[in-house]
Amino acid sequence: MMKNLKLLIILLVVPLFLFSFSNCGGTQEVQEKKSLTQNPPFKIAEAYYQNWVAGVKDGGSGTNVHITFNEMNSDVIIQNIYFRNQILEAKGNINEPSKYVGYLKNDAQRDVIMDADPMKEAQNTPTKTFPFELENNQVVVEYWFGGKKNYYKISNLSQKEMIPYPQANPHE
């Protein structure tokens, strides 16, 4: 009887003990602030953001972040733009390979699913902590260089006049 009780305690305590260490590495990335590069392998020719609003009901609104590079090392791959607590994919321009744009659409607040069924609640995406503290006129560019992910902060983005898109295409 005593032998069975010891075995039962060991079977309960050991997995609990091991499980307590299993998540230690996972929280490291959340707590870690990403370090910024001081001398990137490129120069910024121009960086600005521009708000826009659709001319149709429910057409939405947003902000486009434009960055033009010059003197960029050919091995640099621009990946993302961090702006206003959002991570935007940096989209290049085929005709002008030194220009990149990140598109931020102002979506309506996403509903959180609260349900007695845990499978329905599992559809909620957890909020991620944003790795940088930025002012409204600052961005961080994420890029690959030398087989390594790097980050460079651009301060004092200028703001260009808002683009009010027309209600309909005049040529239709």
KOLBADREN-632441 format. One record per residue (C-alpha): residue number from 1; residue in one letter; y, x, z. Coordinates in steps of 0.2 Angstrom, whole numbers, plus 5000, padded with zeros to 4 digits. Each point is the difference from the previous one (the first is absolute). Example, Ala and Ser with C-alpha at 12.3 -4.5 7.8 and 13.67 -1.06 7.14 Angstrom:
<r num="1" residu="A" v="4978" u="5062" w="5039"/>
<r num="2" residu="S" v="5017" u="5006" w="4997"/>
***
This chain:
<r num="1" residu="M" v="5000" u="5000" w="5000"/>
<r num="2" residu="M" v="5012" u="5014" w="5005"/>
<r num="3" residu="K" v="4995" u="5010" w="4984"/>
<r num="4" residu="N" v="5005" u="4985" w="4989"/>
<r num="5" residu="L" v="5016" u="4997" w="5009"/>
<r num="6" residu="K" v="5005" u="5019" w="4997"/>
<r num="7" residu="L" v="4995" u="4998" w="4982"/>
<r num="8" residu="L" v="5010" u="4984" w="4998"/>
<r num="9" residu="I" v="5016" u="5008" w="5007"/>
<r num="10" residu="I" v="4998" u="5016" w="4989"/>
<r num="11" residu="L" v="4998" u="4989" w="4985"/>
<r num="12" residu="L" v="5016" u="4990" w="5004"/>
<r num="13" residu="V" v="5011" u="5015" w="5006"/>
<r num="14" residu="V" v="4996" u="5013" w="4987"/>
<r num="15" residu="P" v="5005" u="4989" w="4985"/>
<r num="16" residu="L" v="5015" u="4994" w="5009"/>
<r num="17" residu="F" v="5005" u="5018" w="5004"/>
<r num="18" residu="L" v="4997" u="5006" w="4981"/>
<r num="19" residu="F" v="5009" u="4985" w="4993"/>
<r num="20" residu="S" v="5016" u="5004" w="5011"/>
<r num="21" residu="F" v="5001" u="5017" w="4990"/>
<r num="22" residu="S" v="4997" u="4993" w="4983"/>
<r num="23" residu="N" v="5018" u="4994" w="4997"/>
<r num="24" residu="C" v="5009" u="5015" w="5006"/>
<r num="25" residu="G" v="5002" u="5008" w="4983"/>
<r num="26" residu="G" v="5005" u="4983" w="4991"/>
<r num="27" residu="T" v="5016" u="4998" w="5011"/>
<r num="28" residu="Q" v="5006" u="5018" w="4996"/>
<r num="29" residu="E" v="5007" u="4995" w="4983"/>
<r num="30" residu="V" v="5010" u="4986" w="5007"/>
<r num="31" residu="Q" v="5008" u="5010" w="5014"/>
<r num="32" residu="E" v="5003" u="5015" w="4989"/>
<r num="33" residu="K" v="5017" u="5001" w="4991"/>
<r num="34" residu="K" v="4999" u="5007" w="4982"/>
<r num="35" residu="S" v="5009" u="5017" w="4999"/>
<r num="36" residu="L" v="5013" u="5002" w="4986"/>
<r num="37" residu="T" v="5002" u="5014" w="4988"/>
<r num="38" residu="Q" v="5017" u="5009" w="5000"/>
<r num="39" residu="N" v="4999" u="5009" w="4983"/>
<r num="40" residu="P" v="4990" u="4989" w="4988"/>
<r num="41" residu="P" v="4995" u="5006" w="4982"/>
<r num="42" residu="F" v="5013" u="4989" w="4992"/>
<r num="43" residu="K" v="5018" u="4995" w="5001"/>
<r num="44" residu="I" v="5007" u="4983" w="5001"/>
<r num="45" residu="A" v="5012" u="4996" w="4985"/>
<r num="46" residu="E" v="5004" u="4982" w="5006"/>
<r num="47" residu="A" v="4994" u="4988" w="5013"/>
<r num="48" residu="Y" v="5006" u="4982" w="5003"/>
<r num="49" residu="Y" v="4994" u="4983" w="5004"/>
<r num="50" residu="Q" v="5005" u="4983" w="4992"/>
<r num="51" residu="N" v="4997" u="4983" w="5006"/>
<r num="52" residu="W" v="4996" u="4986" w="4988"/>
<r num="53" residu="V" v="4998" u="4981" w="5001"/>
<r num="54" residu="A" v="4991" u="4989" w="4988"/>
<r num="55" residu="G" v="5010" u="4986" w="4991"/>
<r num="56" residu="V" v="4986" u="4987" w="5002"/>
<r num="57" residu="K" v="4995" u="4990" w="5015"/>
<r num="58" residu="D" v="4986" u="5009" w="5010"/>
<r num="59" residu="G" v="5003" u="5015" w="4988"/>
<r num="60" residu="G" v="5002" u="5012" w="5015"/>
<r num="61" residu="S" v="5011" u="5015" w="5004"/>
<r num="62" residu="G" v="4997" u="5018" w="5004"/>
<r num="63" residu="T" v="5006" u="5018" w="4999"/>
<r num="64" residu="N" v="4996" u="5013" w="4987"/>
<r num="65" residu="V" v="5000" u="5018" w="5006"/>
<r num="66" residu="H" v="5004" u="5012" w="4985"/>
<r num="67" residu="I" v="4997" u="5019" w="5002"/>
<r num="68" residu="T" v="5003" u="5012" w="4986"/>
<r num="69" residu="F" v="4993" u="5018" w="5002"/>
<r num="70" residu="N" v="5005" u="5016" w="4991"/>
<r num="71" residu="E" v="4993" u="5018" w="5001"/>
<r num="72" residu="M" v="4983" u="4992" w="5005"/>
<r num="73" residu="N" v="4985" u="5011" w="5001"/>
<r num="74" residu="S" v="4987" u="4994" w="4987"/>
<r num="75" residu="D" v="4987" u="4999" w="5014"/>
<r num="76" residu="V" v="5009" u="4987" w="5010"/>
<r num="77" residu="I" v="4994" u="4982" w="5000"/>
<r num="78" residu="I" v="5012" u="4988" w="5007"/>
<r num="79" residu="Q" v="4989" u="4986" w="5010"/>
<r num="80" residu="N" v="5010" u="4989" w="5011"/>
<r num="81" residu="I" v="5018" u="4996" w="5006"/>
<r num="82" residu="Y" v="5002" u="4995" w="5019"/>
<r num="83" residu="F" v="5015" u="4988" w="5001"/>
<r num="84" residu="R" v="5005" u="4987" w="5013"/>
<r num="85" residu="N" v="4983" u="5000" w="5009"/>
<r num="86" residu="Q" v="4991" u="4998" w="4984"/>
<r num="87" residu="I" v="4989" u="5011" w="4990"/>
<r num="88" residu="L" v="5004" u="4998" w="4981"/>
<r num="89" residu="E" v="4990" u="5007" w="4986"/>
<r num="90" residu="A" v="5011" u="5012" w="4990"/>
<r num="91" residu="K" v="4999" u="4994" w="4982"/>
<r num="92" residu="G" v="5004" u="5013" w="4987"/>
<r num="93" residu="N" v="5009" u="4997" w="4983"/>
<r num="94" residu="I" v="4990" u="5005" w="4985"/>
<r num="95" residu="N" v="5016" u="5002" w="4990"/>
<r num="96" residu="E" v="5009" u="5010" w="5014"/>
<r num="97" residu="P" v="4986" u="5009" w="5010"/>
<r num="98" residu="S" v="5013" u="5006" w="5013"/>
<r num="99" residu="K" v="5005" u="4983" w="5005"/>
<r num="100" residu="Y" v="4990" u="4990" w="5013"/>
<r num="101" residu="V" v="5003" u="4982" w="5007"/>
<r num="102" residu="G" v="4993" u="4992" w="5016"/>
<r num="103" residu="Y" v="5000" u="4981" w="4999"/>
<r num="104" residu="L" v="5003" u="4990" w="5017"/>
<r num="105" residu="K" v="4998" u="4981" w="4998"/>
<r num="106" residu="N" v="5007" u="4990" w="5015"/>
<r num="107" residu="D" v="4985" u="4989" w="5003"/>
<r num="108" residu="A" v="5000" u="4985" w="5012"/>
<r num="109" residu="Q" v="4993" u="5004" w="5017"/>
<r num="110" residu="R" v="4981" u="5000" w="4998"/>
<r num="111" residu="D" v="4991" u="4988" w="5010"/>
<r num="112" residu="V" v="4988" u="5006" w="5014"/>
<r num="113" residu="I" v="4983" u="4991" w="5000"/>
<r num="114" residu="M" v="4996" u="4994" w="5018"/>
<r num="115" residu="D" v="4983" u="4992" w="5000"/>
<r num="116" residu="A" v="4985" u="4997" w="5012"/>
<r num="117" residu="D" v="4990" u="5007" w="4986"/>
<r num="118" residu="P" v="5001" u="5019" w="5001"/>
<r num="119" residu="M" v="4995" u="5002" w="4982"/>
<r num="120" residu="K" v="5016" u="4991" w="4995"/>
<r num="121" residu="E" v="5011" u="5010" w="5012"/>
<r num="122" residu="A" v="4992" u="5016" w="4992"/>
<r num="123" residu="Q" v="5010" u="4997" w="4984"/>
<r num="124" residu="N" v="5016" u="5005" w="5009"/>
<r num="125" residu="T" v="5005" u="5017" w="4996"/>
<r num="126" residu="P" v="5005" u="5011" w="5015"/>
<r num="127" residu="T" v="5017" u="5006" w="5000"/>
<r num="128" residu="K" v="5002" u="5019" w="4998"/>
<r num="129" residu="T" v="5012" u="5010" w="5009"/>
<r num="130" residu="F" v="5013" u="5008" w="4988"/>
<r num="131" residu="P" v="4999" u="5019" w="5001"/>
<r num="132" residu="F" v="5019" u="5003" w="4998"/>
<r num="133" residu="E" v="5016" u="4995" w="5009"/>
<r num="134" residu="L" v="5012" u="4997" w="4985"/>
<r num="135" residu="E" v="5017" u="4993" w="4999"/>
<r num="136" residu="N" v="5003" u="4986" w="4986"/>
<r num="137" residu="N" v="5007" u="5013" w="4988"/>
<r num="138" residu="Q" v="4986" u="5013" w="5002"/>
<r num="139" residu="V" v="4983" u="5002" w="4992"/>
<r num="140" residu="V" v="4985" u="5012" w="5001"/>
<r num="141" residu="V" v="4991" u="5005" w="4984"/>
<r num="142" residu="E" v="4982" u="5003" w="5002"/>
<r num="143" residu="Y" v="4993" u="5013" w="4987"/>
<r num="144" residu="W" v="4985" u="5011" w="4997"/>
<r num="145" residu="F" v="5003" u="5018" w="4997"/>
<r num="146" residu="G" v="4987" u="5015" w="5002"/>
<r num="147" residu="G" v="4986" u="4988" w="5004"/>
<r num="148" residu="K" v="5010" u="4993" w="5015"/>
<r num="149" residu="K" v="5009" u="4984" w="5004"/>
<r num="150" residu="N" v="5019" u="5004" w="5005"/>
<r num="151" residu="Y" v="5015" u="4989" w="5005"/>
<r num="152" residu="Y" v="5018" u="5003" w="4996"/>
<r num="153" residu="K" v="5015" u="4990" w="5007"/>
<r num="154" residu="I" v="5014" u="4995" w="4989"/>
<r num="155" residu="S" v="5016" u="4995" w="5010"/>
<r num="156" residu="N" v="5015" u="4991" w="4995"/>
<r num="157" residu="L" v="4993" u="4989" w="4986"/>
<r num="158" residu="S" v="5014" u="4992" w="4990"/>
<r num="159" residu="Q" v="5000" u="4981" w="4998"/>
<r num="160" residu="K" v="5004" u="4994" w="4982"/>
<r num="161" residu="E" v="5006" u="4982" w="4997"/>
<r num="162" residu="M" v="4988" u="4986" w="5001"/>
<r num="163" residu="I" v="4991" u="4994" w="4985"/>
<r num="164" residu="P" v="5001" u="4981" w="4998"/>
<r num="165" residu="Y" v="4987" u="4996" w="4987"/>
<r num="166" residu="P" v="5004" u="4985" w="4989"/>
<r num="167" residu="Q" v="4991" u="4983" w="5002"/>
<r num="168" residu="A" v="4992" u="5000" w="4984"/>
<r num="169" residu="N" v="4998" u="5012" w="4985"/>
<r num="170" residu="P" v="5014" u="4995" w="4988"/>
<r num="171" residu="H" v="4989" u="5004" w="4984"/>
<r num="172" residu="E" v="4987" u="4987" w="5004"/>
***
